[in-house]
Amino acid sequence: MQTEFVPVPKDLKGHVIGKGGSVIQDIIQRSGAEIDRDEEGFTVRGDAQQIARAKSIILEKVVSKKKVFIKQFANSFLYTVEPTVSDRPMGVSRFLEFGP
């Protein structure tokens, strides 16, 4: 039996554990690995295939939560900017219009 540690930020551990431990129990069932949690993440025990499967699922949960957070964060900063004189490319002192 092998052991591997999977670090997970504290603010995302709850997403991996789930309400009442439902998500972590699902990961244990799907991977066949034994999983223990501590302050910095999760210790995964099993054969190489079980560990790889459990790590993959754990990291998938973390990445999906980070993507949602980043998307929400980015959306909160979306706004439009009206062009001003200071928006000219550097070194351009004036624009010339061509055409009829």
Buried (B, 14 or more C-beta within 10 A) or exposed (E): EEEBEBEBEEEBBEBBBBEEEEBBEEBBEEBEBBBEBEEEBBBBBBEEEBBBBBBBBBEEBBEEBEEEEEEEEEEEEEEEEEEEEEEEEEEEEEEEEEEE
